[in-house]
Amino acid sequence: MSEYDIVIVGAGIVGSLLAARLAPHARLLLLDRDVSGLPGSTGHAPGFVGQVNAIPALSEVAQRSVRLYNSIPGGFATAGGMEVALGVHDEPDLDADIAAVDALKARAALAAAAGLPHRLLSGAEARALAPTFVDQRALAAVHFPSDGLANAKAIARHGQEAARAAGATLLDADVSAVVKTASGFRVDSSQGAFAAAHVVVATGVWGGQLLPSLKATAVSVAHPYGYAGKRAARPTLQPFVRFPAQHAYARDHGTRDGIGSYDHESVHYALGRVGALDNAYGDWESRIAPALNRAITLLPPKTAESFRNYRTPQRDGVHEVSAGSVPYAFNGLFTVTPDALPLVGALDVGDGAGLWCAVGVWVTSAGGVVGVLADQILEALGKKEADGVDADLRRAFDPRRFDGRDEGELETAALGKYNDIYNKAEQEAKPGHKRQKSNL
Ligand SMILES: Cc1cc2nc3c(=O)[nH]c(=O)nc-3n(C[C@H](O)[C@H](O)[C@H](O)COP(=O)(O)OP(=O)(O)OC[C@H]3O[C@@H](n4cnc5c(N)ncnc54)[C@H](O)[C@@H]3O)c2cc1C
């Protein structure tokens, strides 16, 4: 049985970046059912990266991620991001308009507190900055110029190459179990068994399969994302746009535009269902279609028209349709957690020490989160002195933080987070938050 210091299971953006960080220091094996194919969420993540977050730990790791992604060729486009308040009610609703603009001001205040560049814009200024996505219904916006678009696949592949160059072994293998042994762990896979002192499970929506203790905290959900018909590339890249009150977001993908929506009841993919899938696509669901259709109506008519009659292939047909030029939409799966924070760290400090997880991590967080975890593992290997620098982040991401809590309540809380993806609840709970009078 081959022996390693560390086996990482899962070569999405998280496992691949972690492998790159740890490979120079340890004998490392990175396993995935399809290392280069990226069959997980990373393979179809549209890559919106916003660094402003009502949860400071998430803002911190997003900023670290942007620094890392900017250092990776083709990893990040600093297109900027914009949150836009729209006046889109059937009847005039001044209160709703004021609330939407005030929410933007609260976001600007968060950016200021985090030291992130930002600017409040009038509706006309927002339209001028992103005419493809914003029309005269915009009331106001806040622009974050250092936000942008991550190429999750390029980042993951860069991590894989860096790990390989540092001596790591990368192998296509399906892992069936991680078993505690007297000297560490045995990882059983379709390519045989491997012994390791440390095992990291970074298996995305399949997290609860190898680690049943994450069943109620790493919860897989369906998410609709659509691509417009193909077109020529535009000369300049416009900022990505979020419409927070409508739970929708849109971007330029180069030769197509893309749009997603959270404006529907969360659709849970239980472990048994996810376990049967070999990639992170679900079949198209009629339950998620109305949300995407509503989101498209928020776009200027010409852009909305480019999504018209979008096709909705079943999961096995998405790649074929995406290779063509017609508009299409798909159901992508990702993980939500009860408090919107990732599950990253040691799973057991006792006899089981050496088993780690990194699950529920967004592309936005991955670069920063991986650094926090890598330091913990290097300390455990005796390759780094403990310095306490990221103690708060380690505590915030600790996968054992929900131990002892009711599983049903945890799952419900995680599903609720799907409809509060921008963590408005945390923003509104902040002591300084109050409705201000708008002067925009
Ligand atoms: C439609 C959509 C839109 C999104 N938009 C954004 C966005 O705008 N911004 C953002 O930050 N995030 C976004 N996300 C979320 C983001 O894509 C994920 O959080 C992130 O890619 C997860 O990366 P990962 O490495 O943890 O998991 P994955 O990429 O899923 O990787 C897990 C890997 O583990 C492997 N694996 C699983 N089980 C086993 C096993 N038993 N044996 C071997 N290998 C195994 C899988 O093959 C897979 O490659 C979006 C996701 C979707 C689906």
The ligand as an SDF file (V2000), in Angstrom:
LIG
                    3D

 53 58  0  0  0  0  0  0  0  0999 V2000
  -24.5670   27.4520  -11.0610 C   0  0  0  0  0  0  0  0  0  0  0  0
  -23.5500   27.7830  -10.0060 C   0  0  0  0  0  0  0  0  0  0  0  0
  -23.1960   29.0970   -9.8110 C   0  0  0  0  0  0  0  0  0  0  0  0
  -22.2310   29.4270   -8.8650 C   0  0  0  0  0  0  0  0  0  0  0  0
  -21.8220   30.7250   -8.7710 N   0  0  0  0  0  0  0  0  0  0  0  0
  -20.8010   31.0300   -7.9580 C   0  0  0  0  0  0  0  0  0  0  0  0
  -20.2820   32.3490   -7.9600 C   0  0  0  0  0  0  0  0  0  0  0  0
  -20.7080   33.1930   -8.7540 O   0  0  0  0  0  0  0  0  0  0  0  0
  -19.3090   32.6690   -7.0670 N   0  0  0  0  0  0  0  0  0  0  0  0
  -18.8170   31.7340   -6.2120 C   0  0  0  0  0  0  0  0  0  0  0  0
  -17.9620   32.0870   -5.4220 O   0  0  0  0  0  0  0  0  0  0  0  0
  -19.2710   30.4620   -6.2060 N   0  0  0  0  0  0  0  0  0  0  0  0
  -20.2480   30.0930   -7.0510 C   0  0  0  0  0  0  0  0  0  0  0  0
  -20.7280   28.8230   -7.0640 N   0  0  0  0  0  0  0  0  0  0  0  0
  -20.2470   27.8650   -6.0310 C   0  0  0  0  0  0  0  0  0  0  0  0
  -18.9090   27.2650   -6.4110 C   0  0  0  0  0  0  0  0  0  0  0  0
  -18.9530   26.7760   -7.7210 O   0  0  0  0  0  0  0  0  0  0  0  0
  -18.5480   26.1020   -5.4690 C   0  0  0  0  0  0  0  0  0  0  0  0
  -18.7410   26.5060   -4.1460 O   0  0  0  0  0  0  0  0  0  0  0  0
  -17.1050   25.6490   -5.6430 C   0  0  0  0  0  0  0  0  0  0  0  0
  -16.8100   25.4190   -6.9950 O   0  0  0  0  0  0  0  0  0  0  0  0
  -16.8680   24.3690   -4.8390 C   0  0  0  0  0  0  0  0  0  0  0  0
  -15.5660   23.9020   -5.1050 O   0  0  0  0  0  0  0  0  0  0  0  0
  -15.0540   22.5550   -4.4370 P   0  0  0  0  0  0  0  0  0  0  0  0
  -13.6540   22.3550   -4.8710 O   0  0  0  0  0  0  0  0  0  0  0  0
  -15.3490   22.5740   -2.9920 O   0  0  0  0  0  0  0  0  0  0  0  0
  -16.0250   21.4210   -5.0030 O   0  0  0  0  0  0  0  0  0  0  0  0
  -16.1340   20.7470   -6.4470 P   0  0  0  0  0  0  0  0  0  0  0  0
  -15.7140   21.6530   -7.5230 O   0  0  0  0  0  0  0  0  0  0  0  0
  -17.4980   20.1830   -6.5250 O   0  0  0  0  0  0  0  0  0  0  0  0
  -15.0680   19.5800   -6.3710 O   0  0  0  0  0  0  0  0  0  0  0  0
  -15.2820   18.4040   -5.6390 C   0  0  0  0  0  0  0  0  0  0  0  0
  -14.5840   17.2800   -6.3550 C   0  0  0  0  0  0  0  0  0  0  0  0
  -14.6340   16.1180   -5.5380 O   0  0  0  0  0  0  0  0  0  0  0  0
  -14.7070   14.9960   -6.3890 C   0  0  0  0  0  0  0  0  0  0  0  0
  -15.2650   13.8800   -5.6180 N   0  0  0  0  0  0  0  0  0  0  0  0
  -16.4110   13.8670   -4.9110 C   0  0  0  0  0  0  0  0  0  0  0  0
  -16.5670   12.6750   -4.2940 N   0  0  0  0  0  0  0  0  0  0  0  0
  -15.5150   11.9200   -4.6340 C   0  0  0  0  0  0  0  0  0  0  0  0
  -15.1120   10.5910   -4.3330 C   0  0  0  0  0  0  0  0  0  0  0  0
  -15.8390    9.8230   -3.5240 N   0  0  0  0  0  0  0  0  0  0  0  0
  -13.9620   10.1220   -4.8650 N   0  0  0  0  0  0  0  0  0  0  0  0
  -13.2120   10.9110   -5.6680 C   0  0  0  0  0  0  0  0  0  0  0  0
  -13.5370   12.1940   -5.9870 N   0  0  0  0  0  0  0  0  0  0  0  0
  -14.6760   12.6770   -5.4680 C   0  0  0  0  0  0  0  0  0  0  0  0
  -15.6130   15.4470   -7.5270 C   0  0  0  0  0  0  0  0  0  0  0  0
  -15.3790   14.6780   -8.6860 O   0  0  0  0  0  0  0  0  0  0  0  0
  -15.2100   16.9040   -7.6900 C   0  0  0  0  0  0  0  0  0  0  0  0
  -14.2620   17.1040   -8.7150 O   0  0  0  0  0  0  0  0  0  0  0  0
  -21.6530   28.4380   -8.0320 C   0  0  0  0  0  0  0  0  0  0  0  0
  -22.0310   27.1050   -8.2120 C   0  0  0  0  0  0  0  0  0  0  0  0
  -22.9600   26.7760   -9.1860 C   0  0  0  0  0  0  0  0  0  0  0  0
  -23.3070   25.3350   -9.3730 C   0  0  0  0  0  0  0  0  0  0  0  0
  1  2  1  0
  2  3  1  0
  2 52  2  0
  3  4  2  0
  4  5  1  0
  4 50  1  0
  5  6  2  0
  6  7  1  0
  6 13  1  0
  7  8  2  0
  7  9  1  0
  9 10  1  0
 10 11  2  0
 10 12  1  0
 12 13  2  0
 13 14  1  0
 14 15  1  0
 14 50  1  0
 15 16  1  0
 16 17  1  0
 16 18  1  0
 18 19  1  0
 18 20  1  0
 20 21  1  0
 20 22  1  0
 22 23  1  0
 23 24  1  0
 24 25  2  0
 24 26  1  0
 24 27  1  0
 27 28  1  0
 28 29  2  0
 28 30  1  0
 28 31  1  0
 31 32  1  0
 32 33  1  0
 33 34  1  0
 33 48  1  0
 34 35  1  0
 35 36  1  0
 35 46  1  0
 36 37  1  0
 36 45  1  0
 37 38  2  0
 38 39  1  0
 39 40  1  0
 39 45  2  0
 40 41  1  0
 40 42  2  0
 42 43  1  0
 43 44  2  0
 44 45  1  0
 46 47  1  0
 46 48  1  0
 48 49  1  0
 50 51  2  0
 51 52  1  0
 52 53  1  0
M  END
$$$$
